Amino acid sequence: MRNALPPLRAVIAFEAAVRHGSFKEAAEELHITPGAVSQQVRKLEEWLGYPLFVREIRKLTVTEKGMSYFSLIAPALEQISQASDLARTKDHNKVRLSLTQALASKWLGPRLENFVSQYPEVELHINASNRPVDFQSNDIDLAIRHFDGQSQDLTSHLVFDDEVRLYCTQSYKQAKGLYSVNDLDKTTLIITTLLPMWDRWLSEFTDLRSDERAKIPALHFDQTLLAIDAAKRDQGVVLSNALLVQEELKRGELIEPFNYRLSVEKSYYLVYPNNRALSPAANLFKDWLLGQFL
């Protein structure tokens, strides 16, 4: 068990008084009154059991025991000050972002070099999780959340209006003869637990009956990344949004064979708590992030 600590405010007052050789100047540094400094020093003297100063008119002299005590505590206080300043500086330049694994990999990852090259002094921490972050219990500054944007506790910036689209490879389209949406009964549907919307998509855009839709083979994945990868490997057609397949579309690895888009009630929002001020680094990253969606 840790030994009893002295009154720390008194220790700080004593150390400042020794350095300045004056209660008045110590009070100015600590933004308190000279009387308060004197009172704190007396508390420390009572705790230690011996005087630390010889008090004379217009003169303050450190006792021998007082100087010995000062020599022991001054380095420790300086070390605490330096460590605290370093921790504050690091935290000042640190940004913690939470977003889904798919969004982190497919959208943010390819763009991070742009941010790092512009702002090398900012320490960026990425929390990639499919669970919505709890700002109260997690050390997170910003999050990209897929929801309706309504929250009394969060400031929300719309970054991407979501809509569900269909993707596959060019070779898969040709091999299956996908000339119309009704030809999707020849395919394998790639289904993700986070976007189980195939029946709704097929019902809205095709003439396939419910029994015909039910007979279409399917692959099920619990991660969007795996579903997109399966589509790239000619294993079927996948439902996703343009945000998560931008790189695949750019490289020609996936195509959108049919121009049908299903609207959804949720969109992507950049969010952060109303009751917590963003650090300069978090504000900087927020502005950069919003600019990437323009």
Backbone torsions as a table, in degrees:
resi	resn	phi	psi	omega
1	MET	NA	136.0	-178.5
2	ARG	-63.5	136.2	176.5
3	ASN	-62.9	156.9	-179.0
4	ALA	-60.0	134.8	179.6
5	LEU	-91.3	148.9	174.9
6	PRO	-71.4	165.9	175.7
7	PRO	-62.9	113.0	-169.5
8	LEU	-67.0	-35.5	176.5
9	ARG	-62.1	-36.0	178.1
10	ALA	-68.1	-39.3	178.0
11	VAL	-61.7	-43.5	179.8
12	ILE	-64.3	-41.2	178.5
13	ALA	-64.4	-43.8	178.4
14	PHE	-60.7	-46.5	-178.7
15	GLU	-61.4	-42.2	178.9
16	ALA	-66.7	-38.6	180.0
17	ALA	-65.7	-37.8	177.7
18	VAL	-66.7	-46.2	-179.6
19	ARG	-59.3	-42.1	-176.7
20	HIS	-89.0	-18.1	-176.0
21	GLY	65.4	25.1	-174.5
22	SER	-161.7	133.3	173.7
23	PHE	-67.9	-34.8	-177.3
24	LYS	-64.5	-48.1	-178.7
25	GLU	-70.1	-34.0	175.7
26	ALA	-64.0	-39.5	179.0
27	ALA	-62.9	-39.5	178.8
28	GLU	-63.5	-39.9	179.1
29	GLU	-66.7	-39.4	-174.9
30	LEU	-90.5	-2.4	179.3
31	HIS	59.7	42.8	172.7
32	ILE	-134.0	-179.2	-178.5
33	THR	-86.7	156.2	175.0
34	PRO	-58.0	-35.0	177.6
35	GLY	-63.1	-37.3	178.7
36	ALA	-67.2	-37.9	177.1
37	VAL	-63.0	-46.5	-180.0
38	SER	-60.4	-40.5	180.0
39	GLN	-65.3	-41.1	178.8
40	GLN	-65.1	-40.9	179.2
41	VAL	-63.1	-39.8	178.8
42	ARG	-64.5	-36.2	176.1
43	LYS	-60.5	-41.8	-179.9
44	LEU	-68.3	-39.3	177.9
45	GLU	-61.9	-41.6	178.1
46	GLU	-65.0	-38.2	-179.8
47	TRP	-68.5	-40.4	-178.6
48	LEU	-77.6	-33.9	-179.9
49	GLY	93.4	15.0	176.0
50	TYR	-154.9	156.7	-178.6
51	PRO	-72.4	145.9	178.4
52	LEU	-104.2	-23.5	180.0
53	PHE	-132.1	151.9	164.4
54	VAL	-100.0	115.8	-175.2
55	ARG	-96.6	117.2	176.3
56	GLU	-125.7	166.5	-179.5
57	ILE	-61.5	122.2	179.1
58	ARG	56.8	23.9	179.8
59	LYS	-148.9	134.9	-179.3
60	LEU	-129.0	117.5	-176.5
61	THR	-120.5	130.8	178.4
62	VAL	-76.2	134.3	176.4
63	THR	-73.9	167.3	-179.9
64	GLU	-62.3	-42.8	177.8
65	LYS	-67.5	-35.0	178.6
66	GLY	-63.7	-42.4	179.5
67	MET	-68.5	-36.1	177.6
68	SER	-63.8	-42.8	178.5
69	TYR	-65.2	-40.9	178.6
70	PHE	-59.5	-42.2	-178.0
71	SER	-64.1	-23.8	179.2
72	LEU	-85.2	-37.9	-174.1
73	ILE	-88.9	-27.5	-175.4
74	ALA	-59.7	-47.3	178.3
75	PRO	-61.6	-37.0	-179.8
76	ALA	-66.0	-42.8	178.4
77	LEU	-64.9	-37.9	177.9
78	GLU	-65.6	-39.2	178.5
79	GLN	-65.3	-41.7	177.3
80	ILE	-62.3	-42.8	-179.9
81	SER	-61.9	-45.8	-179.4
82	GLN	-65.8	-43.4	-179.7
83	ALA	-64.0	-40.4	-179.9
84	SER	-67.8	-39.3	178.8
85	ASP	-65.4	-40.3	178.6
86	LEU	-65.4	-42.8	179.4
87	ALA	-64.2	-39.9	179.6
88	ARG	-66.8	-40.3	179.6
89	THR	-65.7	-43.6	179.5
90	LYS	-62.8	-45.2	-179.4
91	ASP	-66.3	-32.7	179.4
92	HIS	-62.5	-32.8	-177.1
93	ASN	-101.0	10.2	-176.1
94	LYS	-103.0	139.3	175.6
95	VAL	-129.8	132.0	179.5
96	ARG	-117.5	119.5	-177.5
97	LEU	-116.6	135.4	175.5
98	SER	-114.4	135.4	177.2
99	LEU	-160.4	169.9	-177.4
100	THR	-68.2	158.9	179.7
101	GLN	-60.6	-42.8	-179.0
102	ALA	-64.6	-43.8	-178.9
103	LEU	-66.8	-37.9	178.4
104	ALA	-64.1	-42.8	-177.1
105	SER	-78.3	-46.9	-170.9
106	LYS	-85.2	-30.6	-175.7
107	TRP	-110.7	-52.9	-174.9
108	LEU	-72.9	-43.4	-175.7
109	GLY	-48.8	-51.5	-179.0
110	PRO	-65.3	-14.4	-176.7
111	ARG	-102.1	-9.7	-173.8
112	LEU	-62.9	-33.7	-179.9
113	GLU	-59.6	-35.0	178.5
114	ASN	-61.8	-44.8	-179.7
115	PHE	-69.4	-45.3	-177.3
116	VAL	-61.9	-39.9	179.6
117	SER	-67.9	-32.0	179.1
118	GLN	-79.8	-35.4	-174.1
119	TYR	-132.5	68.4	-177.2
120	PRO	-65.1	-17.8	-178.6
121	GLU	-79.1	-13.3	-177.8
122	VAL	-89.1	129.5	179.1
123	GLU	-95.4	110.1	-173.8
124	LEU	-101.5	128.8	178.0
125	HIS	-118.0	125.7	-178.0
126	ILE	-107.1	124.3	173.9
127	ASN	-106.8	101.2	-177.6
128	ALA	-95.9	106.5	-178.1
129	SER	-148.8	144.3	178.7
130	ASN	-84.2	-4.8	176.1
131	ARG	-90.1	134.4	177.4
132	PRO	-59.1	133.9	-176.7
133	VAL	-71.3	143.1	173.3
134	ASP	-100.5	106.1	-176.1
135	PHE	-64.4	-23.4	-177.6
136	GLN	-74.2	-35.2	-175.6
137	SER	-107.6	-10.5	180.0
138	ASN	-113.4	144.8	-179.3
139	ASP	-84.1	75.9	-175.1
140	ILE	-127.2	136.4	178.6
141	ASP	-91.5	-46.3	-174.8
142	LEU	-134.1	155.9	175.9
143	ALA	-146.8	147.8	169.2
144	ILE	-104.1	115.3	-172.9
145	ARG	-119.4	139.7	179.2
146	HIS	-97.9	97.9	-178.5
147	PHE	-158.6	-168.5	-175.3
148	ASP	-84.5	-0.4	176.7
149	GLY	82.8	1.3	-177.0
150	GLN	-98.4	116.5	176.9
151	SER	-160.6	130.7	178.7
152	GLN	-75.7	-20.3	-174.3
153	ASP	-98.4	-9.7	-173.6
154	LEU	-120.4	145.5	165.6
155	THR	-88.1	126.9	-174.0
156	SER	-120.9	132.2	174.4
157	HIS	-117.7	118.4	177.2
158	LEU	-65.9	126.4	179.9
159	VAL	-115.9	-23.0	-178.4
160	PHE	-160.3	118.3	174.4
161	ASP	-74.8	116.2	-173.3
162	ASP	-81.6	146.6	171.2
163	GLU	-154.7	145.2	-174.1
164	VAL	-90.6	128.2	179.9
165	ARG	-125.7	163.8	-178.6
166	LEU	-106.3	137.1	-178.5
167	TYR	-136.7	150.1	171.5
168	CYS	-160.4	-178.0	175.8
169	THR	-87.8	160.0	176.8
170	GLN	-63.0	-39.5	-179.0
171	SER	-67.0	-35.1	178.7
172	TYR	-68.6	-40.3	177.8
173	LYS	-59.1	-45.0	-178.9
174	GLN	-69.2	-42.1	-177.8
175	ALA	-64.1	-35.2	-178.0
176	LYS	-92.8	-5.9	179.7
177	GLY	64.3	50.1	-177.5
178	LEU	-85.5	86.0	-179.8
179	TYR	-97.5	-20.2	175.3
180	SER	-145.8	165.8	-178.0
181	VAL	-64.5	-23.8	178.6
182	ASN	-69.7	-15.5	177.8
183	ASP	-76.8	-3.7	-178.9
184	LEU	-65.5	-13.3	175.9
185	ASP	-69.7	-8.7	177.6
186	LYS	-91.7	-2.8	-170.6
187	THR	-102.4	-179.5	167.1
188	THR	-110.9	127.6	-179.6
189	LEU	-86.1	126.6	176.1
190	ILE	-95.1	116.4	-172.5
191	ILE	-114.5	134.9	175.2
192	THR	-112.8	146.7	-179.2
193	THR	-66.2	-26.4	-179.4
194	LEU	-81.5	-14.7	-179.5
195	LEU	-141.0	65.5	-177.0
196	PRO	-84.6	68.5	-170.6
197	MET	-121.1	17.8	-176.7
198	TRP	-63.4	-44.2	-176.9
199	ASP	-63.3	-40.3	177.6
200	ARG	-65.3	-41.9	-179.6
201	TRP	-63.9	-48.1	-178.9
202	LEU	-66.1	-36.8	180.0
203	SER	-66.4	-35.9	-176.4
204	GLU	-81.1	-33.9	-170.1
205	PHE	-112.8	-7.2	179.3
206	THR	-121.0	171.2	175.6
207	ASP	-100.5	10.5	-178.1
208	LEU	-69.5	134.5	178.1
209	ARG	-73.0	163.8	-178.2
210	SER	-60.6	-37.5	178.7
211	ASP	-69.3	-33.4	176.5
212	GLU	-69.6	-39.5	179.2
213	ARG	-65.6	-36.2	-177.1
214	ALA	-68.4	-24.0	-178.5
215	LYS	-84.1	-9.2	-177.8
216	ILE	-71.0	127.3	179.2
217	PRO	-59.8	153.6	-177.8
218	ALA	-143.4	148.0	169.7
219	LEU	-113.3	133.8	-177.2
220	HIS	-112.3	132.3	177.7
221	PHE	-130.4	145.5	177.1
222	ASP	-95.4	0.4	178.5
223	GLN	-131.1	133.0	179.9
224	THR	-61.5	-37.3	-179.6
225	LEU	-58.1	-43.1	-179.5
226	LEU	-68.9	-35.5	179.4
227	ALA	-66.5	-44.3	178.7
228	ILE	-64.3	-40.1	179.2
229	ASP	-64.4	-37.7	178.1
230	ALA	-64.2	-39.7	177.5
231	ALA	-64.2	-38.9	178.5
232	LYS	-64.2	-24.3	-178.8
233	ARG	-94.6	19.5	177.1
234	ASP	62.7	33.1	-178.2
235	GLN	-97.2	-2.7	178.5
236	GLY	157.6	-166.5	177.7
237	VAL	-111.0	143.8	-174.3
238	VAL	-126.8	147.6	172.4
239	LEU	-99.1	131.5	179.0
240	SER	-155.6	-162.9	171.5
241	ASN	-127.3	165.2	-175.0
242	ALA	-63.3	-25.8	-177.9
243	LEU	-63.6	-35.6	-174.0
244	LEU	-90.3	-8.9	-178.9
245	VAL	-125.4	22.8	-178.5
246	GLN	-57.9	-45.5	-178.1
247	GLU	-67.6	-39.9	179.3
248	GLU	-64.9	-38.7	177.6
249	LEU	-67.9	-40.4	-179.2
250	LYS	-63.7	-39.2	-178.5
251	ARG	-85.7	-2.9	-179.8
252	GLY	77.4	15.0	-179.6
253	GLU	-77.0	-26.5	175.7
254	LEU	-133.4	154.9	175.4
255	ILE	-132.1	165.4	173.8
256	GLU	-107.8	97.7	-171.8
257	PRO	-68.8	-27.7	-178.7
258	PHE	-131.4	135.9	-174.2
259	ASN	-88.3	58.6	178.0
260	TYR	-117.8	127.4	-177.7
261	ARG	-123.7	127.6	-178.7
262	LEU	-98.0	119.9	178.8
263	SER	-72.6	146.0	177.7
264	VAL	-127.5	163.1	-175.5
265	GLU	-80.0	-14.9	-176.7
266	LYS	-107.1	153.8	175.6
267	SER	-138.6	175.0	177.7
268	TYR	-92.4	129.2	179.6
269	TYR	-127.9	141.3	169.2
270	LEU	-89.2	124.2	-173.2
271	VAL	-129.9	156.2	172.8
272	TYR	-160.1	156.9	-174.0
273	PRO	-64.0	143.9	176.9
274	ASN	-67.6	-32.6	-171.0
275	ASN	-93.5	13.5	-178.5
276	ARG	-131.7	122.1	179.7
277	ALA	-73.1	136.0	177.1
278	LEU	-75.0	142.5	175.1
279	SER	-70.3	162.4	176.3
280	PRO	-54.4	-39.7	179.8
281	ALA	-66.9	-39.9	178.3
282	ALA	-66.5	-38.6	176.0
283	ASN	-63.5	-40.2	179.3
284	LEU	-62.7	-45.9	-179.6
285	PHE	-67.7	-37.6	178.1
286	LYS	-58.8	-47.8	-179.3
287	ASP	-64.3	-40.1	178.3
288	TRP	-63.3	-45.0	-176.6
289	LEU	-63.2	-44.7	179.4
290	LEU	-63.4	-35.6	178.4
291	GLY	-64.8	-27.6	-179.7
292	GLN	-70.6	-22.1	-178.4
293	PHE	-90.5	-8.5	-178.3
294	LEU	-69.4	NA	NA
